[in-house]
Each structure stands twice: as C-alpha cells, then as structure tokens.
C-alpha cells in the first residue's frame, strides 16, 4: 500500500510540476512553451486519480452510505456494511471488465491523441480498469476482514 501511495504522490507531483512549467512558460518564456505538456498533465492526473480509488476503499473513505449505521443495531449495521461492500466489489469488477473492453477497442483501432506527441489513447484509458481492479481487490480484502479473516498482508494505514 505504501507503494501505491508513493506512486499516486509521484504522479500527482509530476503533474503539478508540469502544469506549473506550462503556465510559467506560456507567460514568461513563450519560446519554451510546449503543447504536449498539457497532455502529459492530463494523463498523469487521470492515472493518479484512478489509482487513489483503491487506497480510499482500503481506508473506508470511498463513497458509502452510512446514514442508517447509528440507528440500526450493530449486527444489522454490520450486515448492511457487508452487503454494501459486496455490491461495491461487484460494480468495480464489472467496470474493470468494461474498461478493459474499451482499452482493447482503442488498441484495435490504433487511436492516438491529437497532440504533437500522438500518444496511444489506450495509455489514458488504461487507468480506469487498473483503478477499478485495485478497488475490486480492496473491496474483496475488506469483505474478508468483515467476515473475521484479518487482512494480515497489509499494515495499518495511519501515518
């Protein structure tokens, strides 16, 4: 998990540095401005966003409805949590498959970006199924923990 955090941080940091370079060069040194920088910022930001989904699920910080948790008995609240986790896992697994189909189609069509880099668009699209697969895996691990099987392979996430 620490590796995931570092990767998300590195992608976000690189994206921020490139965005600053693009903005400054556009206004201060137009001769050094490069149109391809904006495309890299988008690719890096999108990948950082999708990779962070698994971390959010692991920390219990991803979208979930817990409005009834305080009203229901602990046993019923735990059951609803398990059901919600299973539904989240099923949804993410389906989205992993759908995303993989989009990536495969992009590879088959040979889609490329319109920038001077002409990057393959499947690089961009791949962030989605990878992120969804990580979320699926994290939901699965959460479900195992919810049924009394501790997640011994992962350390506590607190700094």
PyMOL commands that set and color helices and strands:
alter all, ss='L'
color gray80, all
select helices_A, chain A and resi 2-27+30-32+36-59+74-109+121-146
alter helices_A, ss='H'
color red, helices_A
deselect
rebuild
show_as cartoon
